[in-house]
Amino acid sequence: MAVASLVLSIFSFVSFFFCLPVVPAVLGLIFGYMSLTKIEESRGAVGGSELARAGIIIGWINIGLTVLVGIFILVMVLVASTQ
């Protein structure tokens, strides 16, 4: 699941301009947190915590960028509608 988290989070950056990037980012977050829980429960028997953390970090960055771009577009539309 750690690899799926990383792949989905990276795919969310690639799909930023083509489709809704939040969906793969959220899935990457879900898989990342689930895999971290399983890794911690295994007490080191299962690896991949670095991949899971990377997927979580990339997912949150992409969600933050999506929110910022959405706010920017909203401000531009509001400014354009008042002129």
C-alpha positions in Angstrom: 0.0 0.0 0.0 2.9 2.3 0.5 3.8 2.1 -3.2 0.2 2.8 -4.1 0.2 5.9 -1.9 3.3 7.2 -3.6 2.1 6.4 -7.1 -1.3 8.0 -6.6 0.2 11.1 -5.0 2.6 11.5 -7.9 -0.2 10.9 -10.4 -2.2 13.7 -8.7 0.6 16.1 -9.8 0.7 14.7 -13.3 -3.1 15.0 -13.6 -3.2 18.5 -12.1 -4.1 20.1 -15.5 -6.1 17.3 -17.0 -8.6 16.2 -14.4 -9.5 16.6 -10.8 -6.2 16.2 -8.9 -7.8 15.9 -5.5 -9.2 12.4 -6.0 -5.8 10.6 -6.5 -4.2 12.8 -3.8 -6.9 11.8 -1.2 -6.5 8.2 -2.2 -2.8 8.5 -1.8 -3.3 10.0 1.7 -5.7 7.2 2.7 -3.3 4.5 1.4 -0.3 6.2 3.1 -1.9 6.4 6.5 -3.2 2.8 6.2 0.2 1.5 5.3 1.9 3.5 8.1 -0.6 1.9 10.6 0.2 -1.6 9.2 3.9 -1.0 9.3 3.8 0.2 12.9 1.6 -2.8 13.9 4.1 -5.2 12.3 7.0 -3.7 14.5 9.4 -3.5 11.6 8.6 -6.8 9.9 7.0 -4.8 7.0 9.0 -2.1 5.3 8.0 0.9 3.2 7.4 3.6 5.8 9.5 6.0 3.8 7.4 5.5 0.7 4.2 5.9 2.7 5.5 9.1 4.3 6.5 10.4 0.9 3.1 9.7 -0.5 1.4 11.5 2.4 3.7 14.5 2.0 3.2 14.8 -1.7 -0.6 14.3 -1.3 -0.9 17.1 1.2 1.2 19.4 -0.9 -1.0 18.7 -3.9 -4.2 19.3 -2.0 -2.7 22.6 -0.7 -1.7 23.7 -4.2 -5.2 22.8 -5.5 -6.8 24.9 -2.8 -4.5 27.8 -3.5 -5.2 27.6 -7.3 -8.9 27.4 -6.6 -8.8 30.5 -4.4 -6.7 32.3 -7.0 -9.3 31.5 -9.7 -12.1 32.6 -7.5 -10.4 35.9 -6.7 -9.8 36.5 -10.4 -13.4 35.8 -11.3 -14.6 38.1 -8.6 -12.3 40.9 -9.7 -13.3 40.4 -13.3 -17.0 40.5 -12.5 -16.7 43.8 -10.7 -15.1 45.6 -13.6 
